[in-house]
Each structure stands twice: as structure tokens, then as C-alpha cells.
Amino acid sequence: EPAKEWTWSVGMYRLHGADRHAGGLRQGAEAIVGHVAREDRERVRTGLAPLDRAASARPDEIRLDYWVPSGTGTPRRIHLVGQLEPISGSGRSSWIGCAQDVTDFHLSARAQAALTAAEQALSGWRSFVPGTEQLLSGLAASLEAPTAVAWIRGANGRLEARTHWS
């Protein structure tokens, strides 16, 4: 049975917006899950579950990307990668890995993908409905949105949904 004793570096506290002087760091996967954005928690909990169950080192690498709320209003995108490694002569294992703040890279990649989607839709534009559908699908995918709607101002002056994508 793993000890599930977690020790964080100063960087891990900083990345996850936790106060390292407050004490009370949760043990096991919940140490991280408690700092993750609500919409990512179950996926991160499932991804980290092998760490809490592991009786010995596993060669499987864990890779997770998730959002962490921040005091600035702009969440941080964290990339966590690593695996359990045996601790020589102890019969136990330890997590070896790292966590990186990839927020700027992620947002830049999203912006570039949105630009590319717009360029592709406009270069193949033939008429409003199919062109708008292609534009919406590309923009929604690049911005990680499950749906998209194009609105136009109707004859009565009100906005009307003209094209939907999901």
C-alpha cells in the first residue's frame, strides 16, 4: 500500500495557487484536485487515481492538462507529466515528474488555430450558410467551445440566430 504522503515543491504551491505556509495539504490525488477548476476536477481525479491505488511502480506515464483558478481572474493552464518510479531497496514508489504553467502557449495556440480556421473558411467561401457553418465549426473547435451561433440583425432590428454549429 502506498504511503500517499505528498510533498510539494515551492513551484507546485505557486502553480496551484496554494499557500505553502498554511499547512493541511491534502494527501493523494486530492492534493491537486482540490486546486483544479471545477469543470476539470473529475477528469483530473480519474487521471491521477493510479497514484492512489499503486502498490508498486508502474511504467505508465500520466499526462494531464487542466485549468487552475487564479486570483487575477485569468485561470492558468497546467501541464502535468510524470510516472511512479521504484525507490531503491524500499519496496515503495515515488512520483517523478513535473508541472508547467503552459497558459501563454495554450492561449497563443488557440488564437493561431482560430485565425487559421477563419482563413480557411474565408478562402473557401461560396455562400452565407455553408461558409458560416465552416467558420463556426473551425472557430468553435479552436476555442474549445461545444457550440457556436452566428447572429444577424433581423428586419425588426433584433438579433436572430442565423446559423448554429455543435
Salt bridges, closest charged atoms under 4 A:
GLU1 OE2 - LYS4 NZ 3.29
GLU30 OE1 - ARG26 NH1 3.72
GLU30 OE2 - ARG45 NE 2.66
ASP40 OD1 - ARG43 NH2 3.28
GLU42 OE1 - ARG45 NH1 2.94
GLU61 OE1 - ARG63 NE 2.90
ASP65 OD1 - HIS79 ND1 2.78
GLU144 OE2 - HIS106 NE2 3.00
